[in-house]
């Protein structure tokens, strides 16, 4: 008589042999089986990023050629001061490091995030994700990379990066009242700056409400939400949005100081680019150009060549004229748009050389994943020996209705299970 335990073992052994002996599902193992090719929609999605990036660069190039002329721009670009351009690029790398340090402060001391992990997720995420000009793919990819590198949930890091984007709008908006009331600017520029100031006021109100309001329990306020994962993601997103005030007043002041430092370094970078082409702006003109360039990249959706067009429109208003303006726009916009992807490529190359990073994390988790049990039995190889019919002896009447001891199973001819 075979017990229920041995029957389960037999079924698990059969299922295990079936699942491990056969070839992998989806492979072309038999003649005449055709593996379907990827659909046209998948190929279109793969080609969307490079084609959209090329289209954005083409729009910016066409605008500059139409406005300044190709020959004049190339002549001005060839006469630029290379040392000042190199200093501007080095200052751009310093700005990225300061942004990464600000992100560390937003995550707080309870999150185990290093400066290099924050820097790598930022430059790789924005360097690759921002190639799509119509959608903000950089923050999404950055949140996914942060989860791969530090195990921080995607929803929480997405909330932190939303707060970081709000700070990037609020910091240059501090200069807008001075520009509106002191600097003489055209009417259209006033309307643009007023719109940026209104956007900053709305974002500031959101941050203040998140800081003074207690945490909302979604299970009580929204009883129709029954999915626990959705409630967890919403809670993590809310925790990320409260990152500015979660560490206390001292931490909030430190984060604000890093934001002001980023603004000052950005002004220095623009000044170096202008000096490289022998352009000397006034202090008010530099502040106006700084606010316009930073505000053009803070809108929630991407417009191709918006940064180039806004900078070209702000240069005459800022009082910056000369034959080298076209070369300045061509060189500065190209270097600013290619700096983050170049840093991202360097980080990816470092990951592949060292065998660490987001890609190695996926491989290590696959290698360390435990084996899936079959019917509650560990995946071990068992050899089951069944006796022949002539060796099976009938049980005595005293053993009918109950299982014989294990020591008597060999003599009774019952199957034996031995791990190999």
N, C-alpha and C positions, 0 to 999 in steps of 0.2 A: 504494500500500500504506500503510495507516494504522498507525502504530506503537501500542504499548501505552499510551504516555503520552497520546496524543491520545484514545484510547478512554476512558481514565479521566477526562480533561477533559470529554468529551461526557457521560458518565454523571453526573459531578458537576454539570454545567450543567443537565441535565434534572432532577435531584433538587432543585437549588436553585430552579429555576423552578417546580417543583411545590409546594415548601414555602412560597415567598414570594408566589406569585401568588394562591393560594386564601385564603379567609377564615379567621379564627381558629377553632380547633376549639372547639365548645361554644356558638357563637353561633347565634342564630335567624336564619339567612340565607334560608331557603326557607319558603314558605307551607306550613303544615301540620306543621311541626316544633315540638314542644312541649318546652320546657326544664323539667325536673323541679324542683319547689320543694324547699326544704330539708325534711328529714324532721322528724318530731315530736321525735325524740331530740335533734337539733341545737338546735331552738328551746327545748327544756327545759333543755339545757346553758347556753344564753345567759341564760335567766331565772333560773338557779339562784343566781347571785351576788346580784342585788338582792333576790330573794325571801328568801334565807337571811339577809341582813343585816337586812331588815325584821322577819323572825321573831325574830332575836336581840334587837333593840331592843324588840319587843313583849313578849317574855318578861321582860326587865329592867324595863320600865315597869309591867307587871302585878304583878311582885313588889313594887316600891316603893309602888304604889298600895295594895296589900293590906296592907303593913306599916305605912305612915305616913299614908296618906290623901292624896288629890290636892290638896284645898284647902290643907292644912297645908304641903305641899311647895311649892306655887306661892307661898304667902305668904312662906315662908322664902327662896325663890329670888329674889323681887322685892326683898328687903331686904338682899341681899348687897353687899359692898364691891366695886365694879367695878374699882377701881385694884388691889386685891390679886388679883383674878381675872386682870386683864391681866398683872400681874407673874408669876403662876403660868404663864400661857400662854407668856410670853416665856422663862421659865426652862425650859419644855418644849422650845422651839426650841433653846436652848443645849444641852440634853441630847442632842438629835439630832445637833448638830454635833460634840459630844464623841464620840458613838458612831461617827460617820463618820471622825473622826481615829483612833480605835482600830482601825477597819477598815483604814485606810492602814498602820498599824504591822503589822497581821497579814499584809497582802500583801507587805510588805517593800519595800526600795529597788529591787529588780530589776524590779518591776512598775510600769509607767507609769500611775499612777492619780492623778488630782487629787482635792482635797477636795470640789469640787462634784460630780464624777462619783460619788464614794462616797456623798455626801449624797443626790443625786438618785435613784440606784438604791435606796437604803434607803427613802426616804419614798414613792416611787412604788410600789415593790414591796410594802411592808407596808401602804401606804394603800389599795391596790386589791386585792392578793391576800388580805389578812386580812378582806375582807368576807365570805368564806365561813367560817361559824363552825365547821364540822365538820372542816375540813382545813387544814393549815398551808400555804396557797398563797402566802403572802408571801415566804418564803425561795426558793421555786422561781422566782417571777417576778423577784425581786431578782437571782438568779443569771443569768437570761436577759438582763435589762437590763444587767448588768455586762459580759456578753459583747458586747452590741451597742455599748456605750459605749467599752470599753477593749480589746476583743479577747482578754480573759482567758477561758480555757475554762470552760464551765459547771460541769464536774465539780470543777475546782480551786476556783472561787469558792464552790461549794456546801460543800466541805470547810471553807473558811475561815469561812463563816457558821455551820456546825455548831459550830465552836470558839467562835465568838462567843456562840451560845446556851448553851453550857456555862459560859462565864464569867458570863453573866447569872444562872445558877443558883448558881454557886459563891460569887459575891460576897455576896448576902444571906444565904447559909448560914453565913457567918462570924459572924453575930450570933446564930444559933440556940443555941449552947451557953450564951451569957449569958442568953438568955431562958428556957432550960430550968432553969437552976440558981439564978437570982437573982430573976426576976420571978414572982410567984404567978399562975398561969394555970390554967384548968380542964383536966380530963383530956383532953377531946376536942382541945383546942388543942395539948396536949403530943404527942398521937399524930400530929396533922397536921404539926407541926414536926419530929418524929422521922422521919416519912416523907420530908419534904423534905431533911433532913440525910443520910438514907441514899441518896437519889438523888444528892445532891452528892458523896458519898463514892465512888459508882460512877463518876461522870463524872471525878472527880479521878484515880482509878486508871487510867482510859482515857487521860487526857492524860499521865500519868507513863509508862505503857507505850509510848505513841507517841514519847515523848521519849528513852527509854533504849534502845529496841529499834532495831536497824538496819533498813533498808528491806528489805521482803520482795519477792523476785522471784517474781511470780505464775507466770511461765512454767515455773519449776522446781517450785514447790510445787503448782501446779494444772495438770498437763500436759494435762488434758482440755479446757481452754479453748484453742480454736484461733482465736477471733476476735481479730484484732489491735486492733480498735477497742475491744472490751470491756476488753482488757488495758490499753490506753492510758487509758481513762476511769478504771479502777481505780487506776492509777498517779497520775493527776492528783488524784483524790479523796484518796489517801493523802498526797500532797504538801500539799494544803490542810489536812488534819487535823494535820499537823506544823508548821503556821504559828506556833504559840505558841513553840516551841523552835527554830525554824529560824534566827532572827536572833541567837541567842546570849543569854546571861543578861541583858545590858543591855536588849535589846529586850523580853525577857519581863517584866522589872521595869517597863518603861514601859507595857506593855499592862495589867499588873495595876494600875498607878497610875491609868490612865484608867478602869478598871472601878470602882475605889473612888471616883473622882470622880463617875462616873455615879450611884453609890449615894448619895453625899452630896447631889448636886443633886436627886435624886428625893425624899429626905427633906425638903429645903427646899421643893420644890413642894407636897408634901402639907401641910406646915405652913402655907404661904400659903393653900391652899384652906380649911383649917380656920379660920384667922384671918379669912378673908372672911365667915364665918358666925358669928363670935364664939364659936368653940369653942377652948378652950385645953387641949390634952392635956399629960400629963406626958412626960418624956423616954422612960421605958420604954414608955408607951402608944404614942408615936409610932414607936418602933423596932418594936414588935409589929405595928402597922398597916402599916408599910413592908414588913416581911418577908412578911406575909400577902398583900398586894397584888402584890408582885413575884413571889412564888412561885406565885400562881394563874395567872399568864400564862406560866409556864415549862413547863407540861405539854406532851407531844408532840402531843396532840390537843385540839381546841377544843370547849368546852362553852358553849352559849348562856347569856349573862348570868352566867358564873361569877365574873368580877371584881366585879360588883355584889353578888352574894350573899355572896361571901367578905368583902368590905369591910363589908357590913351586919352580918355575924356577928362580925367582929373589933372593931367599934366599942364594944359594951358591955364586951367583955373588956379593951379598952385603957382603960376608964374614961372614955369620951367619951359624954356624955349631953346632952340638951337638946332644945328644940322645933325647933331648926334642923338636926337630924341628917338628916331626910328631904330638905330642900333642899340640904344639902351633898352627899349621895349623888347626887341627881338632876343637879345642876349639874356636879359634878366628873367623874362618869362620862361625861356627855355631852361635856364639853369634852376629856377625855382620849381618848375614842374617836374624836372628829372632828378632832383636831389633826393627826395624821399624814395622813389623806386630804386635808385642806385644804392642807397643805404639798405633797403630791403633785400636786394640781391646779395649784398655783402653778408648780411645776417644769414640768409639761406645757405650761402656757400660755407659759412662757418659751421652751421648745423650739420651739413653733409660731411665736412672734413672731420669734425669731432664726433660724429655719430650721435649727437644729442639734439634736443629741440622738440618741436611739435610732431615731426614725422617719426622720430625715434620713439616718442612716447606711445604712438599708436602701435608700433611693432612690439614694444615691450609689454603692453597690456594684452596683446593677442598671445604673446608667448607665455605670459604668466596666468592666463585665464584658466580656471579649473575645468577639469573634464566634466561633461554633462552626464549625470547618472541616468541609467535606463531603468525605469520602474523602481527607483529608489535603491538600486544596487550599484556600487562603484564599478567603473569601467575597467574590469580586470579580465584576463583571459582564463576561462575555466575549461577543463577537460572533463567531460561527463562520460563515464564508462557504464554502459548498460549491459547487464548479464544476458546471456542467451536464455531461450525459453526452457531448455532442458535443465538449467541450473536453478530455476526458480522453484522453491519448495512452498507448499501451502503452509499458511500460518496455523498455529495451534488454536484451539477454541478459546484458550485463556487470553490470547492477544487480540481477539476480534473486538473491534470497536475502539482500540487505543493503539498508539504508535509504539513500536518496540524500541528498546534502548539503542543508542548509537553504536555501542560496541557489538550488538547483534545484527547490525544491518548488513555487514559483509557476509555473514553466514546465511542470512535470509535471502541473499541475492538481490537486495535493493540497490538502486543506483547510488554511486558514491561521487561526491564532488570534491575535487582536489585542486587548489590553485597552483598554477604553473608559473 
